Amino acid sequence: MRRPTGLAMDLTPLRESRDFRLLFIGFLGAMVGALMTSVAVAVQIYEVTGSPLHIGLVSLARALPVVVGVLIGGVLADRHDRRLLMLATRLPLTLVSAALAVNALLPEPRLWVIYAATAMTGLLAGLGGPAMMAAIPALVGTERLAAAGALTAASAQFAALLGPAVGGLLVAGPGLAACFAVDAAGFLVFSAAVYFVRPLPPATAQAGKGVRQAFTAVADGVRFVRGHRLIVGLLLIDAAAMVFTMPQALYPVLADQQFGGGPGVVGLLYAAPALGALIGAATSGWTGRAGGHALIGAVLLWGLSLTGFGATSYLPLALTLLALAGLGDLISETLRSALLQHGTPDELRGRVSGLWMVQATVSPALGNAAVGLLAELTGARAAVVMGGLFCVTATLVVAAAFPALRHARLTGSPESPASSVSPASSVSSEPSDQAPPNATDSGHGDAESPTDAEAPTKRSAR
């Protein structure tokens, strides 16, 4: 099938796959509510504690259970129907959001309820996340991974544009409980849509269901990732973009101290990166032909834009820079996800997706906590500027150290499952790190190995 040649977003996955359309609609509904809740939680934490560090710590409260969840969820996704796993882990989130709504209605909301609900959200999201990532190649085919990744990221960013802006208005109007109630409704929409998706069992069922076999299965995924230089490079460049470079935890503080606004300004700060991401998604047709150099450039755009954002106190310029950061984030997210999925065989996709999500969850959570701690020590503006400069420097170091990342391409056939069942054999066939960009399919597949978003985009996935 011929790839699109223009800049316009490739809508083929939506046209050709009914099941992908359903997943797309459900994911969009869930994300609108989830990102309204992200604003509500940040504002509520700041109101209760007055501390930017607590805003960062609540991200860690979600991240730690996610790590446990995705390691288990990755094994489950390679053994069981991925559709059922998505249903079983997303439907209970309606109750978690309802608990947050009830807590917000109390005369004195309990801080521990926010932390507990956040932790439960992380655990359930982790258990179901690998199944969602692993399901996408089965729904659209390997030729449309970049297009599906761009569409999924675009839906998340549209939700990130709409959700925080509406969330800020609701917090300023009806109140926090209204945001949490809409979040609960969003998860119901997701569950209803996924219910009508066809069954999605793994292509090759994994033998053995005991605890020892589960640990062995996780170890196989670790060996597969460790043996592919491109996947290691993707993990490191993503960490470079996230650690010390997550200003979301500081939006309530910056809105108050730097821009002199309230919840409405907080909502605008959350929404601005989503606007840039939507522009990037609308012009993402070229990403199916792109590779490592475009990925590196997109991460540098993210870091430089955030550096400028921290340095200015002029709100229109700050929103513009956040939009540029969102554009860079969308492109890098799309390319990282497609490269990961392209080179990972189906029987390992659940576990590799789980390991990817561990990094994708821990790095932003550590970033939010680190930025919160830096803000306590140096001030919010200085923390954002230092984080952006760290991102730029770390990205250049990773790009120099991993030629396989620079040479990565989405062209060519992914490596066959038969060649990857044994991690040791797949590693042995890998070319040197100096492989040329136009390597043959067998060698190039190993050099690129890999496959988001997140996925649902990880910056905002719940």
DANOR-V65131 format. One record per backbone hydrogen bond with DSSP energy under -1.0 kcal/mol. CO is the residue of the C=O (numbers start at 1). NH is the residue of the N-H. E is the energy in kcal/mol with one decimal. If there is no record, write none. Layout:
CO&NH&E + CO&NH&E
This chain:
7&285&-3.0 + 11&15&-1.9 + 12&16&-2.9 + 13&17&-1.8 + 17&21&-1.9 + 18&22&-2.1 + 19&23&-2.4 + 20&24&-2.7 + 21&25&-2.6 + 22&26&-2.6 + 23&27&-2.7 + 24&28&-2.2 + 25&29&-2.3 + 26&30&-2.3 + 27&31&-2.5 + 28&32&-2.0 + 29&33&-1.4 + 30&34&-2.4 + 31&35&-2.5 + 32&36&-1.5 + 33&37&-2.0 + 34&38&-1.6 + 35&39&-1.2 + 36&40&-2.1 + 37&41&-3.3 + 38&42&-1.8 + 39&43&-2.7 + 40&44&-2.7 + 41&45&-2.9 + 42&46&-2.1 + 43&47&-2.3 + 44&48&-2.5 + 45&49&-2.8 + 46&50&-1.4 + 51&55&-1.0 + 52&56&-1.7 + 53&57&-2.5 + 54&58&-2.0 + 56&60&-1.2 + 57&61&-2.1 + 59&63&-2.2 + 60&64&-2.2 + 62&66&-1.6 + 63&67&-2.2 + 64&68&-1.6 + 65&69&-3.0 + 66&70&-3.2 + 67&71&-1.6 + 68&72&-1.8 + 69&73&-3.5 + 70&74&-2.5 + 72&76&-2.3 + 73&77&-2.5 + 76&79&-1.4 + 76&80&-2.4 + 81&85&-1.7 + 82&86&-1.9 + 83&87&-2.0 + 84&88&-2.8 + 85&89&-1.4 + 86&90&-1.7 + 87&91&-1.9 + 90&93&-1.1 + 91&94&-1.7 + 92&96&-1.2 + 93&97&-2.3 + 94&98&-1.9 + 95&99&-2.0 + 96&100&-1.7 + 97&101&-2.0 + 98&102&-2.2 + 99&103&-2.4 + 100&104&-2.1 + 101&105&-1.0 + 103&106&-1.2 + 110&114&-1.1 + 111&115&-1.9 + 112&116&-2.9 + 113&117&-2.8 + 114&118&-2.2 + 115&119&-2.4 + 116&120&-2.4 + 117&121&-2.3 + 118&122&-2.2 + 119&123&-2.2 + 120&124&-2.4 + 121&125&-2.5 + 122&126&-2.4 + 123&127&-2.1 + 124&128&-1.8 + 125&129&-2.0 + 128&132&-1.6 + 129&133&-2.3 + 130&134&-2.9 + 131&135&-1.4 + 135&139&-1.3 + 136&140&-2.0 + 137&141&-2.3 + 141&144&-1.2 + 142&145&-1.1 + 144&148&-2.9 + 145&149&-2.9 + 146&150&-2.4 + 147&151&-2.4 + 148&152&-2.8 + 149&153&-2.6 + 150&154&-2.5 + 151&155&-2.4 + 152&156&-2.1 + 153&157&-2.5 + 154&158&-2.7 + 155&159&-2.1 + 156&160&-2.1 + 157&161&-1.8 + 158&162&-2.6 + 159&163&-3.6 + 162&166&-2.7 + 163&167&-3.3 + 164&168&-2.9 + 165&169&-1.6 + 166&170&-2.8 + 167&171&-2.7 + 168&172&-2.0 + 169&173&-1.4 + 170&175&-3.9 + 176&180&-1.7 + 177&181&-2.2 + 178&182&-2.0 + 179&183&-1.9 + 180&184&-1.9 + 181&185&-1.9 + 182&186&-2.2 + 183&187&-1.7 + 184&188&-1.3 + 185&189&-1.9 + 186&190&-2.1 + 187&191&-2.2 + 188&192&-2.4 + 189&193&-2.2 + 190&194&-2.6 + 191&195&-1.7 + 193&196&-1.0 + 194&197&-1.6 + 200&82&-2.6 + 210&214&-1.9 + 211&215&-2.3 + 212&216&-2.2 + 213&217&-2.5 + 214&218&-2.2 + 215&219&-2.4 + 216&220&-2.1 + 217&221&-1.7 + 218&222&-2.2 + 219&223&-2.5 + 220&224&-2.2 + 221&225&-2.3 + 222&226&-2.9 + 223&227&-1.8 + 225&228&-1.6 + 228&232&-2.0 + 229&233&-2.4 + 230&234&-2.8 + 231&235&-2.6 + 232&236&-2.3 + 233&237&-2.6 + 234&238&-1.8 + 235&239&-2.0 + 236&240&-2.4 + 237&241&-1.4 + 238&242&-1.1 + 239&243&-2.7 + 242&245&-2.0 + 247&250&-1.9 + 248&251&-1.4 + 250&254&-3.4 + 251&255&-2.9 + 252&256&-1.3 + 253&257&-3.3 + 254&258&-2.0 + 254&259&-1.9 + 255&261&-4.0 + 262&266&-1.8 + 263&267&-2.4 + 264&268&-1.6 + 265&269&-2.4 + 266&270&-2.1 + 267&271&-1.9 + 268&272&-2.3 + 271&275&-1.6 + 272&276&-1.7 + 273&277&-2.2 + 274&278&-2.3 + 275&279&-1.8 + 276&280&-2.2 + 277&281&-2.7 + 278&282&-2.6 + 279&283&-1.0 + 281&284&-1.6 + 282&9&-1.3 + 284&287&-1.9 + 286&289&-1.9 + 287&290&-1.1 + 291&295&-1.8 + 292&296&-2.7 + 293&297&-2.4 + 294&298&-2.2 + 295&299&-2.0 + 296&300&-2.2 + 297&301&-2.1 + 298&302&-1.9 + 299&303&-2.3 + 300&304&-2.7 + 301&305&-2.3 + 302&306&-1.9 + 303&307&-1.8 + 304&308&-2.1 + 305&309&-2.3 + 306&310&-2.2 + 314&318&-2.5 + 315&319&-2.7 + 316&320&-1.9 + 317&321&-2.6 + 318&322&-2.2 + 319&323&-1.9 + 320&324&-2.1 + 321&325&-2.3 + 322&326&-2.3 + 323&327&-2.1 + 324&328&-2.3 + 325&329&-2.3 + 326&330&-2.4 + 327&331&-2.0 + 328&332&-2.3 + 329&333&-2.6 + 330&334&-2.5 + 331&335&-2.3 + 332&336&-2.6 + 333&337&-2.2 + 334&338&-2.2 + 335&339&-2.5 + 336&340&-2.0 + 337&341&-2.5 + 338&342&-2.5 + 339&343&-1.2 + 340&451&-8.6 + 345&348&-1.8 + 348&352&-2.8 + 349&353&-2.6 + 350&354&-2.1 + 351&355&-2.5 + 352&356&-2.5 + 353&357&-2.5 + 354&358&-1.8 + 355&359&-1.8 + 356&360&-2.8 + 357&361&-1.7 + 358&362&-3.0 + 359&363&-2.3 + 361&365&-1.9 + 362&366&-3.3 + 363&367&-2.6 + 364&368&-3.0 + 365&369&-2.5 + 366&370&-3.3 + 367&371&-2.8 + 368&372&-2.3 + 369&373&-2.4 + 370&374&-2.9 + 371&375&-2.5 + 372&376&-1.6 + 373&377&-1.6 + 374&378&-3.6 + 375&379&-1.5 + 379&383&-1.9 + 380&384&-1.9 + 381&385&-2.2 + 382&386&-2.6 + 383&387&-2.0 + 384&388&-2.2 + 385&389&-2.2 + 386&390&-2.2 + 387&391&-2.1 + 388&392&-2.0 + 389&393&-2.3 + 390&394&-2.8 + 391&395&-2.4 + 392&396&-2.0 + 393&397&-1.9 + 394&398&-2.5 + 395&399&-2.5 + 396&400&-1.9 + 397&401&-1.9 + 398&402&-1.6 + 402&405&-1.3 + 402&406&-1.2 + 403&407&-2.2 + 408&292&-1.8 + 417&420&-1.5 + 417&421&-1.1 + 422&426&-2.0 + 423&427&-2.1 + 424&428&-2.0 + 425&429&-1.1 + 427&430&-1.6 + 432&435&-1.6 + 436&439&-1.1 + 440&444&-3.5 + 441&445&-2.6 + 442&446&-1.2 + 443&447&-2.0 + 444&448&-2.3 + 445&449&-1.6 + 450&343&-3.6 + 452&456&-1.5 + 455&454&-1.1 + 457&460&-1.0 + 457&461&-1.3
